[in-house]
Amino acid sequence: QKIDRAVKKLNPAAPHTRLLVLDATTGQNAHSQVEIFREAVDIDGLIVTKLDGTAKGGVLVALAKRFGLPVFALGVGEAVEDLRPFNAREFARALMNLDN
């Protein structure tokens, strides 16, 4: 809420979109993170990072069902260039190891 007030000083129409960035290695703890964050501010969607390691981000399926939040992007590396637009079909194939 404090961030909203600060941003509104620069742009009265802000915020345009509020995204919660989740670490894929968090696993099922992501449920409580989304729940607590939503108590403080409205969330428009999710970005999930650290999908370049062992985490597959399977919790996204449960989060989508429970909270109905769209996933905007997936992070597959350390740089901003490593953010990929979310594609549900590609994500499902990767989750099930159907890449080939």
C-alpha positions as CSV (number, residue, x, y, z in Angstrom):
1,Q,0.0,0.0,0.0
2,K,2.9,2.3,0.8
3,I,4.4,1.5,-2.6
4,D,1.1,2.3,-4.3
5,R,1.1,5.8,-2.7
6,A,4.7,6.4,-3.7
7,V,4.1,5.4,-7.3
8,K,0.8,7.4,-7.5
9,K,2.9,10.5,-6.7
10,L,4.8,9.9,-10.0
11,N,1.8,8.7,-12.0
12,P,-1.7,9.3,-10.6
13,A,-3.0,6.5,-12.9
14,A,-0.7,3.9,-11.3
15,P,-0.4,1.1,-10.6
16,H,-1.4,-0.4,-13.9
17,T,-0.6,-4.0,-13.1
18,R,0.5,-5.7,-9.9
19,L,2.5,-8.9,-10.3
20,L,3.7,-11.2,-7.6
21,V,7.0,-12.8,-8.4
22,L,7.4,-16.3,-7.0
23,D,10.5,-18.4,-6.7
24,A,9.8,-21.8,-8.2
25,T,11.9,-23.5,-5.6
26,T,9.4,-22.4,-3.0
27,G,7.0,-25.2,-4.0
28,Q,3.8,-25.5,-2.0
29,N,4.8,-22.6,0.2
30,A,3.7,-20.4,-2.8
31,H,0.1,-20.9,-1.7
32,S,0.7,-19.0,1.6
33,Q,2.8,-16.4,-0.2
34,V,-0.1,-15.6,-2.6
35,E,-2.7,-15.7,0.1
36,I,-0.7,-13.3,2.4
37,F,0.2,-10.9,-0.5
38,R,-3.4,-10.8,-1.7
39,E,-4.5,-9.7,1.8
40,A,-2.3,-6.6,1.4
41,V,-2.9,-5.7,-2.2
42,D,-4.8,-6.9,-5.3
43,I,-2.7,-9.1,-7.5
44,D,-3.2,-9.1,-11.3
45,G,-1.0,-12.1,-12.0
46,L,2.1,-14.1,-11.4
47,I,5.7,-14.4,-12.6
48,V,7.6,-17.5,-11.6
49,T,11.4,-17.5,-11.6
50,K,14.2,-20.0,-11.1
51,L,12.9,-22.5,-13.5
52,D,16.4,-23.0,-14.9
53,G,17.3,-25.4,-12.1
54,T,15.6,-28.5,-10.6
55,A,12.3,-26.8,-9.9
56,K,9.6,-27.4,-12.5
57,G,7.0,-25.1,-11.2
58,G,4.2,-27.7,-10.9
59,V,2.7,-25.6,-8.1
60,L,1.4,-23.3,-10.8
61,V,-1.3,-25.7,-11.7
62,A,-2.6,-25.6,-8.1
63,L,-2.2,-21.9,-7.8
64,A,-4.2,-21.3,-11.0
65,K,-7.0,-23.5,-9.8
66,R,-7.1,-22.0,-6.3
67,F,-6.6,-18.3,-7.0
68,G,-7.5,-17.9,-10.7
69,L,-4.5,-15.7,-11.3
70,P,-2.9,-15.7,-14.8
71,V,0.8,-16.4,-15.2
72,F,2.5,-13.6,-17.2
73,A,6.0,-14.9,-17.5
74,L,8.5,-17.6,-16.5
75,G,12.1,-16.9,-15.5
76,V,14.7,-19.3,-16.8
77,G,17.8,-17.5,-15.8
78,E,19.4,-14.6,-14.0
79,A,18.9,-11.7,-16.5
80,V,15.8,-9.8,-17.5
81,E,16.2,-11.3,-21.0
82,D,15.6,-14.7,-19.4
83,L,12.0,-13.9,-18.7
84,R,9.7,-15.8,-21.2
85,P,6.1,-15.1,-21.8
86,F,4.0,-17.8,-20.3
87,N,2.6,-20.4,-22.8
88,A,0.4,-23.0,-21.1
89,R,0.9,-25.6,-23.7
90,E,4.7,-25.4,-23.6
91,F,4.7,-25.3,-19.8
92,A,2.5,-28.4,-19.6
93,R,4.7,-30.3,-22.1
94,A,7.9,-29.3,-20.1
95,L,6.2,-30.3,-16.8
96,M,5.4,-33.7,-18.1
97,N,8.8,-34.1,-19.9
98,L,7.2,-34.1,-23.3
99,D,9.7,-31.6,-24.8
100,N,11.0,-34.0,-27.5
